[in-house]
Amino acid sequence: PSSWTFTAGYFNSPPAFRRMLLRTRPAAGTILTAHPHANGFYGSKGVSGMLPAAYTYLARQFLRRVRYEGLEGSVKLKEWERGVNGQEGGWTYHAKGLWVALPEGKGKGGEEPCVTVVGSSNYTKRSYELDLEANVVLVTSDEGLRARLGEEVRWLSEFAKTVGEEEFERPERRVGVGVRLSMWIVRVLGGAL
């Protein structure tokens, strides 16, 4: 009955990684990712301009899987947005990490994280299959460090809002057939976004 927060700027973690998160059947699980407006590729020309929609499509599929697994009461998706990338005051989101908290009674600190991952991974299919990544898993019982890890998670969520499947029904969030077809071609050819 632990809880976790997982964040990646690009919602394209390997399917096995997403399945692993759901198999933990957490008391509370939060996926934190960039809203399309906070994606570094938002508004770019060419194929890269399709990436925010592709990540939106993957997020929608993930929420369907959450519902299928019966975890909609414990696993939520949050999108981080602070303005619009490319416009004045617009920020992009590139945070990445994993924080795990053990249930109350498993040590001092309660629901503050006691496990985190520090390293270089982008937690994307591409980084796991094509890049050399290095990570360290940090486990602590130090109350001060746990409090700081909890503050970090809350700070990352400051500009994030929870989204449900209904969000992806809005006309501006629908993903066109061209993006879905392109994703299928990339997958068939063994590529990674």
C-alpha positions, -999 to 999 in steps of 0.1 A, spaced: 0 0 0 28 24 -8 23 56 -29 44 70 -57 48 100 -79 64 95 -113 72 123 -136 86 126 -171 84 157 -194 75 135 -223 48 109 -217 64 81 -236 78 57 -210 82 21 -222 50 0 -220 67 -24 -196 75 5 -172 39 18 -173 26 -18 -166 51 -21 -137 37 11 -121 2 -1 -124 10 -36 -110 21 -20 -77 -16 -13 -72 -6 18 -51 -27 34 -24 -20 66 -44 -1 69 -76 5 101 -96 18 105 -131 30 140 -137 38 151 -172 38 181 -195 6 196 -209 10 200 -247 15 237 -241 45 230 -219 61 205 -243 93 218 -258 81 207 -293 48 226 -290 43 247 -322 75 234 -339 74 228 -376 75 195 -393 73 160 -377 85 173 -343 53 194 -342 33 162 -340 50 150 -307 28 169 -282 -3 152 -298 15 119 -298 22 122 -261 -14 132 -255 -26 101 -273 -3 79 -251 -16 97 -220 -52 90 -230 -44 53 -236 -27 52 -202 -59 65 -185 -79 39 -203 -56 12 -189 -60 27 -154 -97 24 -158 -95 -12 -172 -73 -22 -142 -98 -7 -118 -73 19 -105 -91 51 -113 -96 57 -76 -59 55 -68 -39 64 -99 -42 99 -114 -26 118 -143 -16 154 -138 -5 178 -165 19 206 -158 12 239 -176 26 274 -170 17 295 -200 23 284 -236 57 274 -249 69 299 -275 48 328 -260 59 353 -235 59 339 -200 54 303 -213 75 276 -197 84 241 -207 84 211 -184 113 187 -183 113 172 -148 119 135 -144 119 112 -114 103 87 -92 94 91 -55 80 63 -33 64 67 1 58 38 24 25 37 44 22 52 78 37 30 105 66 18 84 89 44 99 90 80 108 80 105 81 47 90 73 37 97 37 69 115 28 90 98 2 117 74 14 128 62 -20 138 82 -50 158 78 -82 186 102 -91 201 102 -125 200 109 -162 171 90 -175 143 106 -194 121 76 -187 112 74 -224 112 44 -247 140 61 -267 162 67 -236 158 31 -225 164 15 -259 189 39 -275 207 60 -249 232 52 -222 216 61 -189 228 60 -153 206 61 -122 210 56 -85 182 45 -62 183 63 -29 166 48 1 165 69 33 149 69 67 163 104 75 133 126 84 148 158 71 157 143 37 123 127 34 106 161 42 127 177 15 118 150 -10 81 156 -2 86 193 -7 102 186 -41 71 165 -52 47 192 -40 68 219 -58 67 200 -90 29 197 -88 24 234 -82 14 242 -118 -2 208 -125 -38 198 -126 -54 164 -126 -69 153 -159 -94 125 -166 -104 108 -198 -130 135 -204 -102 160 -210 -92 141 -241 -127 144 -255 -124 182 -259 -120 192 -295 -86 209 -290 -72 177 -273 -84 152 -299 -55 136 -318 -58 134 -355 -56 103 -377 -23 115 -391 -6 115 -357 -20 81 -349 -9 66 -382 25 81 -378 28 66 -343 18 32 -357 44 34 -385 71 44 -360 61 14 -338 61 -10 -367 95 1 -379 109 -3 -344 115 34 -338 111 54 -306 96 88 -300 
